[in-house]
Amino acid sequence: MASNLSPDDLEDRLRVEFMDDARDRLEVMNAALEGVAKGTREETAVIGVLRLEAHNFKGMGTSFGYPTVSLVAHRLEEYLSGLKRLEARELNDAQTFVDRIAELVDRAEQPQVAETNRIIRALPVRYQFEITDIQISNVEIMLVTPSKVVAKKLGSELAACGFRTVTVSDPIESISLAVRVPPDMLIASMVMDGLSGLDLIRGLRAMSVTHNVPMALLTSMSLDNPALKEIPHGVSVIRVGEHFGDDFAAVVAKHNLG
């Protein structure tokens, strides 16, 4: 009985159960992708399957000692956001995500921070426009905002500048993501539920792994607003609206990001 198991035995059993469940889910994902390739499955239905399983893996990974699986699943979920078709490129990219999850599930030892960073940075990124005239850089910016409108608009603008953009709606979740895969820059909305952008930045700057990450607050406030006087030294302010382009360009130049 489970109640007679030692903590180590129980942990081992849970990990085995996770691996078995994960392989079943990966089989479902592989079969769905194969179905699209053969023309026997509808693209929209398969995108739904991939999104569901990516969401499941995102929650399961960290709970069962596979945090990098959660990170890959989060990137897959973001890749699929707003996706309507599975053309050859998208099929290949989706397969890459599935393959990375499969490799991580089968590993005896999970990767450390440096290797995790390399794995995540090598994952495909989907640009919602033609990139032939844009020089894509390996600079990754984490955008933390609960607003889907802001995320879509600014995410598109950042991508149009050639930056890899990771959007996170939950500021608490962003802490875990930033610590495991430190971005080259973090932009956080000033006003968020649960944790303000200012408090988020203060917390991340207090941690050694993210202390030196360039950070900026995204706000609609004017620069002379008293609330902005509490911003830690070195943290930039990016105003939304007509000032965004100039403010963001100044931040990029300040930190030599591109």
Contacts in CASP RR format, 6 or more apart in sequence:
PFRMAT RR
TARGET T0000
AUTHOR 0000-0000-0000
METHOD contacts of the structure
MODEL  1
MASNLSPDDLEDRLRVEFMDDARDRLEVMNAALEGVAKGTREETAVIGVL
RLEAHNFKGMGTSFGYPTVSLVAHRLEEYLSGLKRLEARELNDAQTFVDR
IAELVDRAEQPQVAETNRIIRALPVRYQFEITDIQISNVEIMLVTPSKVV
AKKLGSELAACGFRTVTVSDPIESISLAVRVPPDMLIASMVMDGLSGLDL
IRGLRAMSVTHNVPMALLTSMSLDNPALKEIPHGVSVIRVGEHFGDDFAA
VVAKHNLG
2 10 0 8 1.000
2 13 0 8 1.000
5 13 0 8 1.000
14 64 0 8 1.000
15 64 0 8 1.000
15 65 0 8 1.000
18 60 0 8 1.000
18 61 0 8 1.000
18 64 0 8 1.000
18 66 0 8 1.000
19 105 0 8 1.000
19 106 0 8 1.000
21 60 0 8 1.000
22 57 0 8 1.000
22 60 0 8 1.000
22 69 0 8 1.000
22 101 0 8 1.000
22 105 0 8 1.000
23 102 0 8 1.000
23 105 0 8 1.000
25 53 0 8 1.000
25 56 0 8 1.000
25 57 0 8 1.000
26 98 0 8 1.000
26 101 0 8 1.000
26 102 0 8 1.000
26 105 0 8 1.000
28 49 0 8 1.000
28 53 0 8 1.000
29 49 0 8 1.000
29 50 0 8 1.000
29 53 0 8 1.000
29 98 0 8 1.000
30 95 0 8 1.000
30 98 0 8 1.000
32 41 0 8 1.000
32 45 0 8 1.000
32 46 0 8 1.000
32 49 0 8 1.000
32 50 0 8 1.000
33 46 0 8 1.000
33 50 0 8 1.000
33 91 0 8 1.000
33 94 0 8 1.000
33 95 0 8 1.000
33 98 0 8 1.000
35 41 0 8 1.000
35 46 0 8 1.000
36 43 0 8 1.000
36 46 0 8 1.000
36 86 0 8 1.000
36 91 0 8 1.000
37 91 0 8 1.000
43 84 0 8 1.000
43 85 0 8 1.000
43 86 0 8 1.000
44 84 0 8 1.000
46 86 0 8 1.000
47 80 0 8 1.000
47 83 0 8 1.000
47 84 0 8 1.000
47 86 0 8 1.000
48 80 0 8 1.000
50 76 0 8 1.000
50 80 0 8 1.000
50 94 0 8 1.000
51 77 0 8 1.000
51 80 0 8 1.000
54 73 0 8 1.000
54 74 0 8 1.000
54 76 0 8 1.000
54 77 0 8 1.000
54 80 0 8 1.000
54 97 0 8 1.000
55 73 0 8 1.000
55 77 0 8 1.000
56 73 0 8 1.000
57 69 0 8 1.000
57 70 0 8 1.000
57 72 0 8 1.000
57 73 0 8 1.000
57 76 0 8 1.000
57 101 0 8 1.000
58 70 0 8 1.000
58 73 0 8 1.000
58 74 0 8 1.000
58 77 0 8 1.000
59 70 0 8 1.000
59 73 0 8 1.000
60 66 0 8 1.000
60 69 0 8 1.000
60 70 0 8 1.000
61 67 0 8 1.000
61 69 0 8 1.000
61 70 0 8 1.000
61 73 0 8 1.000
62 70 0 8 1.000
62 176 0 8 1.000
65 110 0 8 1.000
66 104 0 8 1.000
66 105 0 8 1.000
66 110 0 8 1.000
67 110 0 8 1.000
67 116 0 8 1.000
67 180 0 8 1.000
68 104 0 8 1.000
68 110 0 8 1.000
68 111 0 8 1.000
68 116 0 8 1.000
68 119 0 8 1.000
68 120 0 8 1.000
68 180 0 8 1.000
69 101 0 8 1.000
69 104 0 8 1.000
69 105 0 8 1.000
71 116 0 8 1.000
71 120 0 8 1.000
71 177 0 8 1.000
71 180 0 8 1.000
71 181 0 8 1.000
72 97 0 8 1.000
72 100 0 8 1.000
72 101 0 8 1.000
72 104 0 8 1.000
72 119 0 8 1.000
72 120 0 8 1.000
72 123 0 8 1.000
73 101 0 8 1.000
74 177 0 8 1.000
75 97 0 8 1.000
75 120 0 8 1.000
75 123 0 8 1.000
75 166 0 8 1.000
76 94 0 8 1.000
76 97 0 8 1.000
76 98 0 8 1.000
76 101 0 8 1.000
78 166 0 8 1.000
78 167 0 8 1.000
79 93 0 8 1.000
79 94 0 8 1.000
79 97 0 8 1.000
79 123 0 8 1.000
79 124 0 8 1.000
79 125 0 8 1.000
79 126 0 8 1.000
80 94 0 8 1.000
83 90 0 8 1.000
83 126 0 8 1.000
86 94 0 8 1.000
90 126 0 8 1.000
93 124 0 8 1.000
93 126 0 8 1.000
96 123 0 8 1.000
96 124 0 8 1.000
97 123 0 8 1.000
97 124 0 8 1.000
100 119 0 8 1.000
100 123 0 8 1.000
104 110 0 8 1.000
104 111 0 8 1.000
104 119 0 8 1.000
111 119 0 8 1.000
113 180 0 8 1.000
113 209 0 8 1.000
116 180 0 8 1.000
116 181 0 8 1.000
117 181 0 8 1.000
117 182 0 8 1.000
120 181 0 8 1.000
121 138 0 8 1.000
121 140 0 8 1.000
121 164 0 8 1.000
121 181 0 8 1.000
125 164 0 8 1.000
127 134 0 8 1.000
127 136 0 8 1.000
127 159 0 8 1.000
128 156 0 8 1.000
128 159 0 8 1.000
129 156 0 8 1.000
129 159 0 8 1.000
129 160 0 8 1.000
131 162 0 8 1.000
134 160 0 8 1.000
134 161 0 8 1.000
134 162 0 8 1.000
135 162 0 8 1.000
136 162 0 8 1.000
136 164 0 8 1.000
137 162 0 8 1.000
137 163 0 8 1.000
137 164 0 8 1.000
137 257 0 8 1.000
137 258 0 8 1.000
138 164 0 8 1.000
139 162 0 8 1.000
139 163 0 8 1.000
139 164 0 8 1.000
139 184 0 8 1.000
139 185 0 8 1.000
139 257 0 8 1.000
139 258 0 8 1.000
140 163 0 8 1.000
140 164 0 8 1.000
140 165 0 8 1.000
140 166 0 8 1.000
140 183 0 8 1.000
140 184 0 8 1.000
140 185 0 8 1.000
141 158 0 8 1.000
141 163 0 8 1.000
141 164 0 8 1.000
141 165 0 8 1.000
141 166 0 8 1.000
141 183 0 8 1.000
141 184 0 8 1.000
141 185 0 8 1.000
141 186 0 8 1.000
141 187 0 8 1.000
142 165 0 8 1.000
142 166 0 8 1.000
142 167 0 8 1.000
142 168 0 8 1.000
142 174 0 8 1.000
142 177 0 8 1.000
142 178 0 8 1.000
142 183 0 8 1.000
142 185 0 8 1.000
142 186 0 8 1.000
142 187 0 8 1.000
143 151 0 8 1.000
143 154 0 8 1.000
143 155 0 8 1.000
143 158 0 8 1.000
143 165 0 8 1.000
143 166 0 8 1.000
143 167 0 8 1.000
143 168 0 8 1.000
143 187 0 8 1.000
143 188 0 8 1.000
143 218 0 8 1.000
144 168 0 8 1.000
144 169 0 8 1.000
144 171 0 8 1.000
144 174 0 8 1.000
144 186 0 8 1.000
144 187 0 8 1.000
144 188 0 8 1.000
144 189 0 8 1.000
144 192 0 8 1.000
144 197 0 8 1.000
144 200 0 8 1.000
145 151 0 8 1.000
145 154 0 8 1.000
145 167 0 8 1.000
145 169 0 8 1.000
145 188 0 8 1.000
145 189 0 8 1.000
145 192 0 8 1.000
145 218 0 8 1.000
146 169 0 8 1.000
146 170 0 8 1.000
146 171 0 8 1.000
146 189 0 8 1.000
146 192 0 8 1.000
146 193 0 8 1.000
147 189 0 8 1.000
148 169 0 8 1.000
150 189 0 8 1.000
150 218 0 8 1.000
150 240 0 8 1.000
151 167 0 8 1.000
151 169 0 8 1.000
154 187 0 8 1.000
154 218 0 8 1.000
154 240 0 8 1.000
154 244 0 8 1.000
155 165 0 8 1.000
155 167 0 8 1.000
157 244 0 8 1.000
157 245 0 8 1.000
157 248 0 8 1.000
158 165 0 8 1.000
158 248 0 8 1.000
159 165 0 8 1.000
161 248 0 8 1.000
161 252 0 8 1.000
163 257 0 8 1.000
166 177 0 8 1.000
166 183 0 8 1.000
168 174 0 8 1.000
168 177 0 8 1.000
171 188 0 8 1.000
171 192 0 8 1.000
171 194 0 8 1.000
171 195 0 8 1.000
171 196 0 8 1.000
171 197 0 8 1.000
171 200 0 8 1.000
172 194 0 8 1.000
172 195 0 8 1.000
174 186 0 8 1.000
174 188 0 8 1.000
174 200 0 8 1.000
175 200 0 8 1.000
175 203 0 8 1.000
175 204 0 8 1.000
178 186 0 8 1.000
178 204 0 8 1.000
178 210 0 8 1.000
178 213 0 8 1.000
179 207 0 8 1.000
179 209 0 8 1.000
179 210 0 8 1.000
182 209 0 8 1.000
182 210 0 8 1.000
182 213 0 8 1.000
183 213 0 8 1.000
184 213 0 8 1.000
184 214 0 8 1.000
184 257 0 8 1.000
185 213 0 8 1.000
185 214 0 8 1.000
185 215 0 8 1.000
185 216 0 8 1.000
185 251 0 8 1.000
185 255 0 8 1.000
185 257 0 8 1.000
186 201 0 8 1.000
186 204 0 8 1.000
186 210 0 8 1.000
186 213 0 8 1.000
186 214 0 8 1.000
186 215 0 8 1.000
186 216 0 8 1.000
187 215 0 8 1.000
187 216 0 8 1.000
187 217 0 8 1.000
187 218 0 8 1.000
187 238 0 8 1.000
188 197 0 8 1.000
188 200 0 8 1.000
188 201 0 8 1.000
188 215 0 8 1.000
188 216 0 8 1.000
188 217 0 8 1.000
188 218 0 8 1.000
189 197 0 8 1.000
189 217 0 8 1.000
189 218 0 8 1.000
189 219 0 8 1.000
190 196 0 8 1.000
190 197 0 8 1.000
190 198 0 8 1.000
190 217 0 8 1.000
190 218 0 8 1.000
190 219 0 8 1.000
190 221 0 8 1.000
190 227 0 8 1.000
191 197 0 8 1.000
191 219 0 8 1.000
192 200 0 8 1.000
197 217 0 8 1.000
198 217 0 8 1.000
198 230 0 8 1.000
198 231 0 8 1.000
201 215 0 8 1.000
201 217 0 8 1.000
201 231 0 8 1.000
201 232 0 8 1.000
201 235 0 8 1.000
202 232 0 8 1.000
204 210 0 8 1.000
204 211 0 8 1.000
204 213 0 8 1.000
204 215 0 8 1.000
205 211 0 8 1.000
205 215 0 8 1.000
205 232 0 8 1.000
205 235 0 8 1.000
214 236 0 8 1.000
214 251 0 8 1.000
214 254 0 8 1.000
214 255 0 8 1.000
214 257 0 8 1.000
215 235 0 8 1.000
215 236 0 8 1.000
216 235 0 8 1.000
216 236 0 8 1.000
216 237 0 8 1.000
216 238 0 8 1.000
216 251 0 8 1.000
217 228 0 8 1.000
217 231 0 8 1.000
217 235 0 8 1.000
217 236 0 8 1.000
217 237 0 8 1.000
217 238 0 8 1.000
218 238 0 8 1.000
218 240 0 8 1.000
219 228 0 8 1.000
219 237 0 8 1.000
219 238 0 8 1.000
219 239 0 8 1.000
219 240 0 8 1.000
220 239 0 8 1.000
220 240 0 8 1.000
220 241 0 8 1.000
221 227 0 8 1.000
221 228 0 8 1.000
221 239 0 8 1.000
222 239 0 8 1.000
223 237 0 8 1.000
223 239 0 8 1.000
228 237 0 8 1.000
231 237 0 8 1.000
236 247 0 8 1.000
236 250 0 8 1.000
236 251 0 8 1.000
236 254 0 8 1.000
237 247 0 8 1.000
238 244 0 8 1.000
238 247 0 8 1.000
238 248 0 8 1.000
238 251 0 8 1.000
239 247 0 8 1.000
251 257 0 8 1.000
252 258 0 8 1.000
END
